[in-house]
Amino acid sequence: MKLRYFPILVFFSFFSVQSFTQNLNRAEKKLIKSIENNNVEAIAFLKKVVNINSGTLNSDGVHEVGMVFKGAFDAIDFKTSWIPMPEDMNRAGHLFAETSGKKGKKLLLIGHLDTVFEEDSPFQNFEMVNDSVAHAPGGNDMKGGDVIVLYALKALHENGLLKDSQIIVAFTGDEESTGKPLDISRKDLIEAAKRSDIALGFETSTGFNYATVARRGASGWEVKVTGKRAHSSGIFNENTGAGAIFEISRILNEFYDEVKGEEYLTFNPGILLGGTFLDYDEKTGKGNAFGKSNVVSQTAIVKGGLRFISEDQKENARTKMRRIVANNLPQTSAEISFEDSYPAMAPTEGNLKLLEQLSQVSVALNQGEVLPYDPGKRGAADTSFVADYVACLDGLGTMGSSAHTPEETVNLNTIEALTKRTAVLIYRLINQ
């Protein structure tokens, strides 16, 4: 399946700069001044929240970061609430902050409080590398994006520009490892989207002049295979058959040959175990296998992930995988199961229009055009959960490098400029 809409995105991205050289109006110039005045404070705030560990499974840390942001939103007259998750979900909860009104577009601004760095990670502290870059666990993904949201709204509040507008800020506490079931962990986010017109996501930026109009979805898959345990001298005969390891190898090889190839579709087997007996722990991702070279393998398991640009592409791939799994080698059986995680965020007309508006703002700020980023190079994110309900843009957060690694950095020099872009975009949207 050759998807045809991404080339269309490239067409939309080549705006005429001349047509967008409009000057900022008086209110927008005041916004810019407020952001400049608050930038030192914004960076200090970022350092503060980075230095609080909020790995997804550190519920106390996630809650503590949420309370720091809650206090900041309270101070600019947002109505805030902490939404806890059920105890057995092992997730802290989410911070919501909102204003109410009827003017302009109703906005949903999305971030997350958690990071991939748990309490036992050696990478814990904000440390300057030079005068503009800091090593910061979660500073890029995505506490920096959260700070951009906060300080853009702070500037709007200071200038009296939020009156009679509806803005919902949703900072989830489990984006890096989403709580299950999804109909509980993402219920409040989806309900907020249903009350909104537009969603802006502040995941890490892919480049100063790029934004995300489409993201691939994510799904888990698992194949379990059973063979006939027997002495290896009998393998391939009518009574013994092929064994579980040959069968699971056949399945993976046919996945590679027959499912691979569609644009934006990928599937990755992440762990494989096979032998006489298996012991696999779903929570830790660790397992053991026991077997002998003179015993035909009795069992095998493989777990992986599937990435897709649309629900149709996902279902088409799943159909092919089910067919391959059902065509078993002699004396073996196999079954495949799928687990939904993140839906796809398709590049809709509404997303394209938002991209155009963002680019207009960027040009007005003398920051250059903003182009669409290739969805094949982005992972899944919370914005995908609301894409069926509202027009979306994502990737509006901080710039940096090496997210999810102990080398993660955040570029502090870009925070002020990206906050200006965000504040002016929000101002224009709530005044449409």
C-alpha positions as CSV (number, residue, x, y, z in Angstrom):
1,M,0.0,0.0,0.0
2,K,1.6,3.2,-1.1
3,L,0.3,6.1,1.0
4,R,-0.2,9.2,-1.0
5,Y,-0.8,12.0,1.5
6,F,2.7,12.6,2.8
7,P,3.9,14.1,-0.6
8,I,0.8,16.4,-0.3
9,L,2.3,17.6,3.0
10,V,5.4,18.7,1.3
11,F,3.4,20.7,-1.2
12,F,1.6,22.5,1.6
13,S,4.9,23.3,3.3
14,F,6.3,25.5,0.5
15,F,4.5,28.6,1.5
16,S,5.3,31.9,-0.1
17,V,7.3,33.8,2.5
18,Q,6.1,37.1,1.0
19,S,2.5,36.4,1.8
20,F,3.2,35.9,5.6
21,T,5.4,38.9,6.3
22,Q,2.6,40.5,8.3
23,N,3.8,42.4,11.4
24,L,2.9,41.4,14.9
25,N,0.1,43.4,16.3
26,R,0.3,45.4,19.5
27,A,-0.9,42.6,21.8
28,E,1.5,40.1,20.3
29,K,4.5,42.4,20.8
30,K,3.6,42.7,24.5
31,L,3.5,38.9,24.6
32,I,7.0,38.7,23.2
33,K,8.3,41.2,25.8
34,S,6.7,39.2,28.7
35,I,8.3,36.0,27.4
36,E,11.7,37.7,27.2
37,N,11.4,39.0,30.7
38,N,10.4,35.6,32.1
39,N,12.9,33.4,30.2
40,V,15.5,33.2,33.1
41,E,12.7,32.1,35.4
42,A,11.5,29.6,32.8
43,I,14.9,27.9,32.7
44,A,15.2,27.9,36.5
45,F,11.7,26.2,36.6
46,L,12.9,23.6,34.1
47,K,15.9,22.8,36.2
48,K,13.7,22.4,39.3
49,V,11.4,19.9,37.7
50,V,14.1,18.0,35.9
51,N,15.9,17.5,39.3
52,I,12.8,15.7,40.6
53,N,12.9,12.1,39.4
54,S,9.6,11.2,37.7
55,G,10.2,7.9,36.0
56,T,6.8,6.5,35.1
57,L,6.9,3.9,37.8
58,N,7.9,6.4,40.5
59,S,4.4,7.5,41.3
60,D,5.5,9.8,44.2
61,G,8.0,11.6,41.9
62,V,5.4,12.0,39.1
63,H,2.9,13.4,41.6
64,E,5.5,15.8,43.0
65,V,6.4,17.2,39.6
66,G,2.6,17.5,38.9
67,M,2.2,19.5,42.1
68,V,5.0,21.9,41.1
69,F,3.2,22.6,37.8
70,K,-0.1,22.7,39.6
71,G,1.1,25.6,41.8
72,A,2.3,27.4,38.8
73,F,-1.0,27.1,36.9
74,D,-2.9,28.1,40.1
75,A,-0.8,31.2,40.1
76,I,-2.1,32.3,36.7
77,D,-5.7,31.6,37.5
78,F,-6.2,28.2,35.9
79,K,-8.5,25.8,37.6
80,T,-6.4,22.7,38.4
81,S,-7.1,19.1,39.3
82,W,-5.1,16.0,39.9
83,I,-6.7,12.9,38.5
84,P,-5.3,9.8,40.3
85,M,-5.3,6.4,38.6
86,P,-6.5,3.2,40.3
87,E,-3.9,1.8,42.7
88,D,-3.6,-1.6,40.8
89,M,-2.6,0.3,37.6
90,N,0.7,1.4,39.3
91,R,0.5,4.9,37.7
92,A,0.4,8.2,39.5
93,G,-2.2,10.1,37.6
94,H,-2.6,13.2,35.4
95,L,-2.6,17.0,36.0
96,F,-5.3,19.0,34.3
97,A,-5.5,22.8,34.3
98,E,-8.1,24.9,32.4
99,T,-9.8,28.1,31.8
100,S,-13.4,28.4,30.6
101,G,-15.0,30.7,28.0
102,K,-16.6,30.9,24.6
103,K,-14.2,33.0,22.6
104,G,-12.3,31.6,19.6
105,K,-11.1,28.1,19.2
106,K,-11.2,25.7,22.2
107,L,-7.7,24.4,22.8
108,L,-6.2,21.3,24.3
109,L,-2.5,21.5,25.2
110,I,-0.8,18.2,25.8
111,G,2.3,17.3,27.7
112,H,3.5,14.6,30.1
113,L,5.2,14.6,33.5
114,D,6.9,11.2,33.5
115,T,10.3,10.3,32.0
116,V,12.0,7.0,31.0
117,F,14.5,7.4,33.9
118,E,13.4,5.5,36.9
119,E,14.7,6.0,40.5
120,D,17.6,3.5,40.0
121,S,18.9,5.3,36.9
122,P,22.3,6.9,37.3
123,F,21.1,9.8,35.2
124,Q,19.3,12.1,37.6
125,N,20.4,15.7,37.6
126,F,20.3,18.8,35.4
127,E,23.9,19.8,34.5
128,M,25.1,22.5,32.2
129,V,27.4,21.3,29.3
130,N,28.1,24.8,28.1
131,D,26.3,28.2,28.1
132,S,23.4,26.9,26.0
133,V,23.1,23.1,26.5
134,A,22.3,21.1,29.5
135,H,22.3,17.3,30.2
136,A,18.8,16.8,31.7
137,P,16.9,13.6,32.2
138,G,13.6,14.2,30.7
139,G,14.5,17.9,30.0
140,N,14.0,17.3,26.3
141,D,11.3,14.6,26.5
142,M,9.4,16.3,27.7
143,K,9.6,18.6,30.7
144,G,11.0,21.4,28.4
145,G,7.8,21.2,26.4
146,D,5.7,21.4,29.5
147,V,7.6,24.6,30.5
148,I,7.0,26.1,27.1
149,V,3.2,25.6,27.6
150,L,3.3,27.1,31.1
151,Y,5.3,30.2,30.2
152,A,3.4,30.8,27.0
153,L,0.2,30.8,29.0
154,K,1.8,32.9,31.8
155,A,2.7,35.6,29.2
156,L,-0.9,35.5,27.9
157,H,-2.2,35.8,31.5
158,E,0.0,38.7,32.4
159,N,-1.3,40.6,29.4
160,G,-5.0,39.8,30.1
161,L,-5.3,37.8,26.9
162,L,-6.9,34.7,28.2
163,K,-10.3,36.2,29.1
164,D,-13.4,34.2,27.9
165,S,-11.2,31.5,26.2
166,Q,-11.3,27.8,26.8
167,I,-7.9,26.2,27.2
168,I,-7.4,22.8,28.7
169,V,-3.8,21.7,29.7
170,A,-3.4,18.0,30.0
171,F,-0.1,16.7,31.5
172,T,-0.3,12.9,31.7
173,G,1.7,10.9,34.2
174,D,2.3,7.8,32.2
175,E,3.1,8.6,28.5
176,E,6.4,6.7,28.5
177,S,4.6,3.5,29.7
178,T,0.9,3.9,29.3
179,G,-1.3,2.6,32.1
180,K,-3.6,-0.3,31.2
181,P,-6.5,-0.5,30.5
182,L,-6.4,2.5,28.0
183,D,-10.1,3.2,28.5
184,I,-9.2,4.3,32.0
185,S,-5.7,5.8,31.6
186,R,-6.8,7.9,28.5
187,K,-10.4,8.5,29.4
188,D,-9.9,12.1,30.7
189,L,-7.7,13.1,27.8
190,I,-10.2,11.9,25.3
191,E,-13.1,13.6,27.1
192,A,-11.1,16.8,27.1
193,A,-10.6,16.5,23.3
194,K,-14.3,16.1,22.8
195,R,-14.8,19.5,24.4
196,S,-12.1,21.1,22.2
197,D,-11.5,22.2,18.6
198,I,-7.7,21.9,18.4
199,A,-5.0,19.9,20.2
200,L,-1.4,21.0,20.3
201,G,1.2,18.5,21.5
202,F,4.5,19.6,23.0
203,E,6.6,16.5,22.6
204,T,10.3,17.1,21.8
205,S,10.8,19.1,18.6
206,T,12.3,17.3,15.6
207,G,13.9,20.5,14.4
208,F,13.3,24.3,14.9
209,N,11.4,24.6,11.6
210,Y,9.5,21.3,11.7
211,A,6.2,20.2,13.2
212,T,4.4,16.9,13.4
213,V,1.1,16.6,11.4
214,A,1.1,12.8,11.5
215,R,2.3,10.0,13.8
216,R,2.4,6.3,13.4
217,G,0.3,4.2,15.8
218,A,1.8,1.4,17.9
219,S,0.5,-2.1,18.7
220,G,2.0,-5.1,20.5
221,W,1.9,-8.6,19.1
222,E,2.8,-12.0,20.5
223,V,3.1,-15.4,18.9
224,K,3.0,-18.6,20.9
225,V,4.0,-21.9,19.3
226,T,3.6,-25.5,20.6
227,G,5.5,-28.5,19.1
228,K,5.7,-32.2,20.0
229,R,8.3,-33.0,22.5
230,A,10.4,-36.0,21.4
231,H,13.8,-37.4,20.8
232,S,15.7,-35.3,18.2
233,S,16.4,-38.4,16.1
234,G,12.7,-38.4,15.1
235,I,12.5,-34.8,14.0
236,F,10.8,-34.3,10.6
237,N,9.1,-37.7,10.6
238,E,5.3,-38.0,10.5
239,N,4.9,-38.6,14.3
240,T,7.3,-35.9,15.6
241,G,7.0,-33.1,13.1
242,A,9.1,-30.0,13.0
243,G,9.2,-28.7,16.6
244,A,8.3,-25.3,18.0
245,I,11.6,-23.5,17.1
246,F,11.4,-24.4,13.4
247,E,7.8,-23.3,13.4
248,I,8.4,-19.9,15.0
249,S,11.4,-19.4,12.7
250,R,9.1,-20.1,9.7
251,I,6.6,-17.6,11.0
252,L,9.1,-14.8,11.4
253,N,10.7,-15.4,8.1
254,E,7.3,-15.2,6.3
255,F,6.5,-12.0,8.2
256,Y,9.7,-10.6,6.8
257,D,9.0,-11.8,3.3
258,E,5.2,-11.2,3.0
259,V,4.3,-8.4,5.4
260,K,7.3,-6.1,5.1
261,G,7.4,-3.4,2.4
262,E,4.5,-0.9,2.9
263,E,5.4,2.7,3.5
264,Y,5.3,3.6,7.2
265,L,4.6,0.0,8.2
266,T,7.2,-1.7,10.5
267,F,7.1,-4.6,12.9
268,N,9.9,-5.7,15.2
269,P,10.3,-9.0,17.1
270,G,11.8,-7.7,20.4
271,I,12.2,-11.0,22.4
272,L,12.3,-14.6,21.3
273,L,12.5,-17.7,23.6
274,G,12.3,-21.4,22.6
275,G,13.0,-24.8,24.1
276,T,11.5,-27.5,26.2
277,F,10.2,-25.2,29.0
278,L,10.0,-21.4,29.1
279,D,9.7,-18.9,31.9
280,Y,8.8,-15.3,30.8
281,D,7.9,-12.4,33.0
282,E,5.6,-9.9,31.3
283,K,6.3,-7.1,33.7
284,T,10.1,-7.1,33.5
285,G,10.5,-8.4,30.0
286,K,13.0,-11.1,31.2
287,G,12.8,-14.8,30.6
288,N,14.6,-18.1,30.7
289,A,14.5,-21.2,28.4
290,F,15.5,-24.7,29.1
291,G,16.2,-27.3,26.4
292,K,18.6,-29.9,25.1
293,S,20.1,-30.4,21.6
294,N,18.8,-34.0,21.5
295,V,15.2,-33.0,22.4
296,V,12.7,-31.5,19.9
297,S,11.5,-28.1,21.1
298,Q,8.1,-28.1,22.7
299,T,7.4,-24.4,23.0
300,A,8.4,-21.0,21.7
301,I,7.3,-17.4,22.1
302,V,8.1,-14.2,20.4
303,K,6.9,-10.7,21.3
304,G,7.1,-7.6,19.2
305,G,5.8,-4.2,18.1
306,L,3.9,-3.0,15.1
307,R,3.9,0.6,13.8
308,F,1.4,1.9,11.3
309,I,0.1,5.2,9.8
310,S,-3.6,4.3,9.7
311,E,-6.1,1.8,11.2
312,D,-6.6,0.3,7.7
313,Q,-2.8,-0.4,7.4
314,K,-2.8,-1.9,10.9
315,E,-5.7,-4.3,10.2
316,N,-4.3,-5.2,6.8
317,A,-1.0,-6.2,8.4
318,R,-2.7,-8.1,11.2
319,T,-4.7,-10.1,8.6
320,K,-1.5,-11.1,6.8
321,M,0.2,-12.1,10.1
322,R,-2.8,-14.2,11.2
323,R,-2.8,-16.1,7.9
324,I,0.9,-16.9,8.1
325,V,0.6,-18.0,11.8
326,A,-2.3,-20.4,10.9
327,N,-0.3,-22.3,8.2
328,N,1.6,-24.6,10.6
329,L,4.4,-27.0,10.0
330,P,3.7,-30.7,10.8
331,Q,2.8,-31.5,14.5
332,T,2.9,-27.8,15.5
333,S,0.3,-25.2,16.4
334,A,0.6,-21.5,16.8
335,E,-1.5,-18.5,17.8
336,I,-1.0,-14.8,17.6
337,S,-2.5,-12.1,19.7
338,F,-2.4,-8.3,19.4
339,E,-2.6,-5.5,22.0
340,D,-3.5,-2.0,21.0
341,S,-1.4,0.8,22.4
342,Y,-1.3,4.1,20.5
343,P,-3.7,4.8,17.5
344,A,-2.3,6.5,14.4
345,M,-2.5,10.2,13.9
346,A,-3.3,10.7,10.3
347,P,-2.3,13.9,8.3
348,T,-5.8,15.4,8.0
349,E,-6.9,18.6,6.3
350,G,-7.3,20.2,9.7
351,N,-3.8,19.3,10.7
352,L,-2.5,20.8,7.5
353,K,-4.4,24.0,8.2
354,L,-2.9,24.2,11.6
355,L,0.6,23.7,10.2
356,E,-0.1,26.7,7.9
357,Q,-1.1,28.9,10.8
358,L,1.9,27.9,12.8
359,S,4.1,28.7,9.8
360,Q,2.5,32.1,9.5
361,V,3.3,32.8,13.1
362,S,6.9,31.7,12.7
363,V,7.5,33.8,9.7
364,A,5.9,36.8,11.4
365,L,8.5,36.3,14.2
366,N,11.3,36.1,11.6
367,Q,11.8,32.5,12.6
368,G,11.2,31.0,9.1
369,E,8.7,28.6,7.7
370,V,7.6,25.5,9.5
371,L,7.6,22.3,7.5
372,P,5.9,18.9,8.1
373,Y,8.1,16.2,9.6
374,D,8.2,12.7,8.1
375,P,5.8,10.5,10.3
376,G,8.0,7.5,9.6
377,K,10.7,9.1,11.8
378,R,8.4,9.8,14.8
379,G,7.3,7.5,17.6
380,A,3.8,7.4,19.1
381,A,2.5,10.0,21.6
382,D,-0.5,11.1,23.5
383,T,-1.7,13.4,20.7
384,S,-2.6,10.2,18.8
385,F,-5.4,9.4,21.3
386,V,-7.3,12.6,20.4
387,A,-6.6,12.8,16.7
388,D,-10.0,11.3,15.8
389,Y,-11.7,14.2,17.6
390,V,-9.8,17.4,16.8
391,A,-7.2,18.9,14.5
392,C,-3.7,18.3,15.8
393,L,-0.1,19.5,15.7
394,D,2.7,17.9,17.7
395,G,6.4,18.2,18.1
396,L,6.1,21.8,19.4
397,G,8.4,21.3,22.4
398,T,12.0,21.9,23.2
399,M,14.9,21.0,21.0
400,G,17.7,18.7,22.2
401,S,19.3,15.4,21.5
402,S,19.6,11.8,22.6
403,A,16.2,11.6,24.3
404,H,15.6,8.3,26.2
405,T,19.4,7.9,26.8
406,P,21.8,9.0,29.5
407,E,23.2,11.5,27.0
408,E,19.8,13.4,26.7
409,T,20.3,17.2,26.3
410,V,18.1,20.2,26.1
411,N,19.0,23.3,24.1
412,L,18.2,26.2,26.4
413,N,18.8,28.9,23.8
414,T,15.7,27.7,21.8
415,I,13.2,27.8,24.7
416,E,12.5,31.5,24.5
417,A,11.9,31.5,20.7
418,L,9.7,28.4,20.9
419,T,7.7,29.9,23.7
420,K,7.1,33.0,21.7
421,R,5.9,31.0,18.7
422,T,3.6,29.0,21.0
423,A,2.1,32.1,22.7
424,V,1.4,33.9,19.5
425,L,-0.2,30.8,17.9
426,I,-2.4,30.4,21.0
427,Y,-3.4,34.1,20.9
428,R,-4.4,33.9,17.3
429,L,-6.3,30.7,17.7
430,I,-8.4,31.9,20.7
431,N,-9.2,35.1,18.8
432,Q,-10.4,33.4,15.6
